[in-house]
Amino acid sequence: MTSLKEICRGLPLYPLPENRGRRKGIPHAPVRTPNLTAQEKKLALRNALRYFPPEIQKKLAPEFAEELRLYGHIYMYRFFPDIEMRAYPIGDYPCKTKSAAAIMLMIMNNLDPSVAQFPQELVTYGGNGQVFSNWAQFWLVMHYLSEMTEEQTLVMYSGHPLGLFPSHKYAPRLIITNGMVIPNYSTRDEYEKMFALGVTMYGQMTAGSYCYIGPQGIVHGTVLTVLNAGRRYLKAEDLSGKVFVTSGLGGMSGAQAKAAVIAGCVGIIAEVDEAALLKRHKQGWLMEISNNLDHCIARLRDARRNKIALSLGYHGNVVDLWERLVHELDTTGELLVDLGSDQTSCHNPFSGGYYPVQLGFEEAKQLLSTNPGKFRMLVQESLKRQVAAINRLADKGMFFWDYGNAFLLEAQRAGADVEKKGANKTEFRYPSYVQHIMGDIFSLGFGPFRWVCTSGDPQDLATTDSIAMSVLEDSIRQGVTGEQTQGLSVIVP
């Protein structure tokens, strides 16, 4: 087992660690299909080998080329650290400044298997939110941080450490840029190619910036979103007995289940990946799991009738769930859903962020790697079916909103009926949660912002909480609009 001290010494080269490949028993990222030319494959290999001395390159080149062929990217599985990856106490990290130790703590938290979506591929959440592009970068960054002083700044570019630069004690200890792509080349296909080449990566919001804190980072904002949607569109202060249907329990979307219960409603959340469901259930974010739609509908009816707060994870495709709700409407005349949204990773729909209803999860993953063109076609057909069901329920009184995950945009591209009648093509028939639901609160400067208590001292956390509470209380005393006060009242009892 590797120690933190060994991690901070830099790349282990003499001797090289054993290449154990992909580990079993943990989720892995879908196979990427960057469609590189022969020359581009050589360039990807050269870019990966730049981290190693010439005598090591000869041994690593064949296995890196094989990784590129098998997985569409060079992750450098040989250098996956043999350590329990988690956020260790800040005092355990061998370094010269506490700021560096805090950064190291956050990096290891982002890669913790209980946190990360695909830990061995360095993906924290969202299907492609990378911490680093490969494991060599992890080792080098940890080494740089262990050597950094209060008069140096580490500069990062898409996972690649450019080095330690002279600065001063009041300067940032870390500067990060990710995904710096010229707009004319900012397409999905070009990105896949550039990521495979090792020249850019997508860090999402908090994966590549090392400040991801899991569903807890967004549960507060999700609670406010559900409550404010109920207030604004259902005219309801009390959501007990109301039903909220959505999808996604992988990363940030894992907050939806807990938020539904806190808001007092019935939350039914679909998720195709059983591993994600089981993780959220084990962590306490999700109360119940079922793979049977008959059971889900029965539990929904019971909780709705008795006004019981419930979070139920449906192990299956959300399109099946939406279409079943339409079937219930058609056969009983009963609208069983009041609020609806979607938190699949639709910013990444053709690389594992959205799975088509026509196939099971494993079958879809296989098709993604063998026939990405057909996978794309099935995804777009699935999006059209999902929107058709949502539209039918919305026409009967359900309120649906876009959660900023590009669901409506990708549905529009697929040819689904999501355009707002009489408006321009950039406007959709359903609102955005930022603009229409949370805008009043965001306009005050409040939102799903977070801070992390890296010291691990409860008193430090209590101090920062007290400061935040005093700011919110001052704002309420100074006077805000009715809807803004409703949102803030959830924060300040």
Secondary structure, DSSP 8 states (H G I E B T S, - for coil): ---HHHHTT----SS------S-TTS-----------HHHHHHHHHHHHTTS-HHHHHHHHHHHHHHHHHHSS---GGG--SS--S---GGGS--S-HHHHHHHHHHHHHT-TTT-SBGGGTEEETTTEES-SSHHHHHHHHHHHHH--TTEEEEEETTEEEEEEE--TTS-SEEEE-----GGG-SHHHHHHHHHHTS----TTTTTTT---TTHHHHHHHHHHHHHHHHHHS--S--TT-EEEEE--SSGGGHHHHHHHHHTSEEEEEES-HHHHHHHHHTTS-SEEES-HHHHHHHHHHHHHHT--EEEEEES-HHHHHHHHHHHHHHH-----SEE---S-TTSIIIIIS--TTS-HHHHHHHHHH-HHHHHHHHHHHHHHHHHHHHHHHHTT-EE-B-SSSHHHHHHHHT-S-B-TTS-TT-BSS-BIIIIISHHHHTTT-SS-----TT--HHHHHHHHHHHHHHHHHHHHH---HHHHHHHHHH--
